[in-house]
Every structure is written in structure tokens, then in C-alpha cells.
Amino acid sequence: MNGGPGTSPPDDCLARNDWICGEYLSTRRHMLVDATVQHLEITVVAVAIAVVIAVPLALLARRWGWAAGPVLALTTVLYTIPSLAMFSLLLPVYGLSATLVIAGLVLYSLTLLVRNILAGLRSVPEDTRQAARGMGYGPIRLLLTVELPLALPAALAGLRIATVSAVSLVTVGAIVGYGGLGNLIYSGMNTYFKAQVLTASVLCVVIALVADVVLLAIGRVLTPWTRASRA
């Protein structure tokens, strides 16, 4: 019996529909883990594909100046398309699948990545290039050992922004059933399930913060000369 002498009422935060509920965390652990894993997988795959596409586009725009305008204009136009409209436009091609969400995130990430990679390449001093050529560096060696390393700080800044943005945009994929934690947020909003909405939202924020900190740390390891210059 509940409520008898000497007994305490059970923790019934689910029944009360509290915003913060430990019972929700314990009873829905597997659901939260699955949603988080899907969220991370979609984000990582989308950003990785975007990097693979963005680097050649930035190199093309740097190598041939006339290509910079069209490349930047195209990626900017893609970034201005609302997320729901973007997924709707891609729906006939990819159907209701995780690939649809990934493709949309790739297109959104290109603007941030291409602009920053190109800015980094353009920031390499011309006298540095000339000195490397004077030492016998060919175009490929110059690119890999001089230009790309010096462009790395700007490129990583773009990668950080693109990654955090992708973590946020993954949630929109809930409209097709592949939104990671967004699936829980949307279903929780439809039923006004407070604990689910808050928990999934907080996890999204945590993922974004952790990703940003990890990329920042990686950037500091890969570009030690930037710390030395600031010191």
C-alpha cells in the first residue's frame, strides 16, 4: 500500500510530467543511447563528406580566380534554402532515408567549409610560396607541406562552425524519421512529454559543446605555431 505510516511516496515524476525526471533517464536509457548514436553518425558522416567535397572546391577557386565567384555564390545560395525546403527538394532523389538528411547537411556545410578553406589558402604569404618554390618545391609538395598547413587554422575554424551547425540541423531530420535526438524532441513536443523534450535538447547542446571543444583541442595540437605567435 502507498502512503502508509512510515513510508515515503514513490518518485512518480513521470506521472507528474516533470521537466527533470530521473525515472525517465533510467527507463528510457536505451532509447536515448540509440538516438544519440544516430545523431552522432549522421553528423560525422555529413561533415566528413562535406570536407572531402569542400577541399577540392576551395583549391579550384584558389587556382582559377574566375571560379571563386561561382563556387562561393552557389554554396551561399544553398545555405540560404530553409531546411524543410531543402529536404523536400532532395526527397525525390533520396526518399525517406538517412541519406536524405546527410545530403542536406553536406550542402549546408559546404558554404562554411569552402569559405574558410579558401580564406586560409589566400592568407598564405606569397613570399612563403616563392621561398618554397626556390627550394625546389613542386606544386603538390608546396600544397601539402606549406599551403594546407598554413591554411589549417582558418579551415579548422570553419570545420568547428560547420560541425556545431550540423549537430543542430540533424534534429530537423525528424520530419523523415532520421533526426537522432530530434526524433525524441519532436515526439515529446507532440505529446507534451516534458522530460523527453528537455533531456533530448540538453543532449544536443552537450554534443555540440563537446564537438567544439574536441575540434578546438585538435586544432591546437595540429597548429602549435599559432600558440607560439600569440605568446
LUMSE-876484 format. One record per residue (C-alpha): residue number from 0; x, z, y. Coordinates in nm, 3 decimals, m for minus. Each point is the difference from the previous one (the first is absolute). Example, Ala and Ser with C-alpha at 12.3 -4.5 7.8 and 13.67 -1.06 7.14 Angstrom:
// LUMSE-876484
DOZA|0|1.230|0.780|m0.450
DOZA|1|0.137|m0.066|0.344
//
This chain:
// LUMSE-876484
DOZA|0|0.000|0.000|0.000
DOZA|1|0.115|m0.075|0.353
DOZA|2|m0.011|0.247|0.283
DOZA|3|m0.002|0.317|m0.220
DOZA|4|0.166|0.326|0.104
DOZA|5|0.378|m0.018|0.011
DOZA|6|0.010|m0.379|m0.022
DOZA|7|0.095|m0.247|0.273
DOZA|8|m0.185|m0.323|0.061
DOZA|9|0.168|m0.306|m0.149
DOZA|10|0.181|m0.247|0.218
DOZA|11|m0.271|m0.262|0.037
DOZA|12|0.148|m0.209|0.279
DOZA|13|m0.112|m0.321|m0.171
DOZA|14|m0.361|0.113|0.006
DOZA|15|0.039|0.104|0.364
DOZA|16|0.161|m0.338|0.074
DOZA|17|0.290|0.156|0.189
DOZA|18|0.261|m0.215|0.169
DOZA|19|0.284|0.195|m0.163
DOZA|20|m0.063|0.068|m0.368
DOZA|21|0.254|0.102|m0.260
DOZA|22|m0.253|m0.066|m0.274
DOZA|23|m0.008|m0.366|0.101
DOZA|24|0.378|m0.026|m0.035
DOZA|25|m0.001|0.157|m0.345
DOZA|26|m0.297|m0.191|m0.143
DOZA|27|0.083|m0.340|0.152
DOZA|28|0.378|0.007|m0.047
DOZA|29|0.019|m0.307|m0.222
DOZA|30|m0.225|m0.199|0.232
DOZA|31|0.220|0.089|0.298
DOZA|32|0.317|m0.089|m0.189
DOZA|33|m0.139|m0.338|m0.110
DOZA|34|m0.114|m0.083|0.354
DOZA|35|0.335|0.104|0.145
DOZA|36|0.194|m0.209|m0.252
DOZA|37|m0.214|m0.305|0.075
DOZA|38|0.050|0.059|0.373
DOZA|39|0.377|0.016|m0.040
DOZA|40|0.017|m0.302|m0.232
DOZA|41|m0.197|m0.225|0.235
DOZA|42|0.203|0.115|0.301
DOZA|43|0.340|m0.045|m0.164
DOZA|44|m0.080|m0.340|m0.151
DOZA|45|m0.150|m0.133|0.323
DOZA|46|0.287|0.114|0.221
DOZA|47|0.262|m0.125|m0.247
DOZA|48|m0.158|m0.345|m0.013
DOZA|49|m0.028|m0.003|0.379
DOZA|50|0.373|0.076|0.033
DOZA|51|0.089|m0.282|m0.241
DOZA|52|m0.204|m0.243|0.215
DOZA|53|0.096|0.142|0.340
DOZA|54|0.376|m0.024|m0.040
DOZA|55|0.009|m0.380|m0.054
DOZA|56|m0.254|m0.049|0.281
DOZA|57|0.214|0.204|0.240
DOZA|58|0.313|m0.188|m0.106
DOZA|59|m0.181|m0.329|0.053
DOZA|60|m0.115|0.108|0.345
DOZA|61|0.354|0.113|0.091
DOZA|62|0.170|m0.312|m0.138
DOZA|63|m0.233|m0.249|0.165
DOZA|64|m0.119|0.131|0.336
DOZA|65|m0.296|m0.237|0.010
DOZA|66|m0.143|0.169|m0.312
DOZA|67|m0.007|0.348|0.155
DOZA|68|m0.308|m0.068|0.214
DOZA|69|m0.220|m0.135|m0.281
DOZA|70|0.112|0.264|m0.250
DOZA|71|m0.063|0.289|0.238
DOZA|72|m0.327|m0.151|0.121
DOZA|73|m0.131|m0.047|m0.354
DOZA|74|0.086|0.352|m0.113
DOZA|75|m0.146|0.145|0.319
DOZA|76|m0.328|m0.187|m0.052
DOZA|77|m0.018|0.132|m0.357
DOZA|78|0.052|0.355|0.127
DOZA|79|m0.291|m0.029|0.243
DOZA|80|m0.253|m0.085|m0.272
DOZA|81|m0.216|0.307|m0.079
DOZA|82|0.067|0.141|m0.345
DOZA|83|m0.353|m0.055|m0.129
DOZA|84|0.008|m0.360|0.118
DOZA|85|0.344|m0.053|m0.154
DOZA|86|m0.113|0.124|m0.341
DOZA|87|m0.314|m0.213|0.026
DOZA|88|0.208|m0.311|0.075
DOZA|89|0.225|0.069|m0.298
DOZA|90|m0.287|0.082|m0.235
DOZA|91|m0.061|m0.360|m0.120
DOZA|92|0.367|m0.027|m0.095
DOZA|93|0.068|0.335|m0.167
DOZA|94|m0.346|0.132|m0.088
DOZA|95|m0.075|0.372|m0.028
DOZA|96|0.345|0.113|m0.106
DOZA|97|0.298|0.207|0.105
DOZA|98|0.176|m0.328|0.078
DOZA|99|m0.252|m0.057|0.278
DOZA|100|0.100|0.327|0.168
DOZA|101|0.371|m0.066|m0.053
DOZA|102|m0.024|m0.349|0.150
DOZA|103|m0.175|0.136|0.308
DOZA|104|0.261|0.272|0.046
DOZA|105|0.282|m0.252|m0.037
DOZA|106|m0.143|m0.213|0.279
DOZA|107|m0.043|0.301|0.227
DOZA|108|0.355|0.122|m0.069
DOZA|109|0.164|m0.332|0.085
DOZA|110|m0.046|0.039|0.376
DOZA|111|0.175|0.336|0.012
DOZA|112|0.279|m0.103|m0.237
DOZA|113|0.076|m0.347|0.135
DOZA|114|0.012|0.118|0.362
DOZA|115|0.233|0.289|m0.074
DOZA|116|0.230|m0.192|m0.235
DOZA|117|0.026|m0.282|0.252
DOZA|118|0.067|0.245|0.283
DOZA|119|0.274|0.159|m0.209
DOZA|120|0.163|m0.335|m0.073
DOZA|121|m0.015|m0.099|0.365
DOZA|122|0.161|0.329|0.101
DOZA|123|0.322|m0.079|m0.188
DOZA|124|0.262|m0.066|0.270
DOZA|125|0.120|m0.359|0.010
DOZA|126|0.362|0.110|0.031
DOZA|127|m0.041|0.186|m0.331
DOZA|128|m0.115|m0.321|m0.164
DOZA|129|0.287|m0.194|0.154
DOZA|130|0.253|0.260|m0.116
DOZA|131|m0.138|m0.019|m0.356
DOZA|132|0.018|m0.380|0.005
DOZA|133|0.358|0.024|0.128
DOZA|134|0.081|0.212|m0.304
DOZA|135|m0.124|m0.276|m0.226
DOZA|136|m0.355|0.125|m0.067
DOZA|137|m0.235|m0.273|m0.116
DOZA|138|m0.372|m0.004|0.090
DOZA|139|m0.113|0.190|m0.311
DOZA|140|0.273|0.262|0.019
DOZA|141|m0.061|0.040|0.373
DOZA|142|m0.370|0.055|m0.061
DOZA|143|0.038|0.246|m0.287
DOZA|144|0.294|0.206|0.125
DOZA|145|m0.039|m0.011|0.378
DOZA|146|m0.339|m0.112|0.131
DOZA|147|m0.238|0.167|m0.245
DOZA|148|0.181|0.337|0.004
DOZA|149|m0.002|0.004|0.382
DOZA|150|m0.368|m0.102|0.001
DOZA|151|m0.086|0.275|m0.247
DOZA|152|m0.103|0.271|0.252
DOZA|153|m0.262|m0.223|0.161
DOZA|154|m0.114|m0.133|m0.337
DOZA|155|m0.044|0.352|m0.138
DOZA|156|m0.197|0.101|0.307
DOZA|157|m0.239|m0.285|m0.073
DOZA|158|m0.012|0.098|m0.367
DOZA|159|m0.098|0.355|0.090
DOZA|160|m0.284|m0.116|0.223
DOZA|161|m0.118|m0.256|m0.254
DOZA|162|0.002|0.256|m0.281
DOZA|163|m0.196|0.262|0.194
DOZA|164|m0.245|m0.268|0.110
DOZA|165|m0.042|m0.118|m0.361
DOZA|166|m0.071|0.353|m0.120
DOZA|167|m0.284|0.015|0.249
DOZA|168|m0.137|m0.348|m0.071
DOZA|169|m0.007|0.050|m0.377
DOZA|170|m0.305|0.221|0.052
DOZA|171|m0.198|m0.303|0.121
DOZA|172|0.046|m0.146|m0.348
DOZA|173|m0.270|0.241|m0.112
DOZA|174|m0.254|m0.270|0.093
DOZA|175|0.117|m0.192|m0.309
DOZA|176|0.073|0.307|m0.212
DOZA|177|0.379|m0.004|0.045
DOZA|178|0.061|0.236|0.288
DOZA|179|0.189|0.279|m0.171
DOZA|180|m0.091|0.318|0.181
DOZA|181|m0.232|m0.210|0.215
DOZA|182|m0.233|m0.024|m0.299
DOZA|183|m0.040|0.378|0.008
DOZA|184|m0.040|0.008|0.378
DOZA|185|m0.273|m0.263|0.001
DOZA|186|m0.191|0.142|m0.295
DOZA|187|0.032|0.348|0.150
DOZA|188|m0.135|m0.120|0.334
DOZA|189|m0.296|m0.168|m0.169
DOZA|190|m0.095|0.327|m0.173
DOZA|191|0.130|0.229|0.275
DOZA|192|0.235|0.163|m0.250
DOZA|193|0.212|0.193|0.247
DOZA|194|0.280|0.118|m0.227
DOZA|195|0.058|m0.350|m0.136
DOZA|196|0.011|m0.163|0.344
DOZA|197|0.238|0.259|0.143
DOZA|198|0.230|0.017|m0.303
DOZA|199|0.038|m0.378|m0.032
DOZA|200|0.053|m0.037|0.375
DOZA|201|0.268|0.269|0.005
DOZA|202|0.176|m0.164|m0.294
DOZA|203|0.007|m0.331|0.191
DOZA|204|0.163|0.173|0.295
DOZA|205|0.251|0.173|m0.228
DOZA|206|0.093|m0.331|m0.167
DOZA|207|0.054|m0.164|0.338
DOZA|208|0.215|0.287|0.128
DOZA|209|0.208|0.021|m0.317
DOZA|210|0.054|m0.377|m0.005
DOZA|211|0.111|0.004|0.362
DOZA|212|0.242|0.289|m0.056
DOZA|213|0.144|m0.160|m0.315
DOZA|214|0.057|m0.334|0.175
DOZA|215|0.153|0.180|0.298
DOZA|216|0.241|0.181|m0.232
DOZA|217|0.088|m0.323|m0.180
DOZA|218|0.064|m0.165|0.336
DOZA|219|0.240|0.276|0.103
DOZA|220|0.189|m0.034|m0.327
DOZA|221|0.025|m0.380|0.028
DOZA|222|0.094|m0.003|0.371
DOZA|223|0.246|0.286|0.056
DOZA|224|0.150|m0.178|0.302
DOZA|225|m0.321|0.060|0.197
DOZA|226|0.049|0.376|m0.031
DOZA|227|0.361|m0.031|0.108
DOZA|228|m0.094|m0.203|0.308
DOZA|229|m0.261|0.258|0.104
DOZA|230|0.250|0.281|m0.044
//
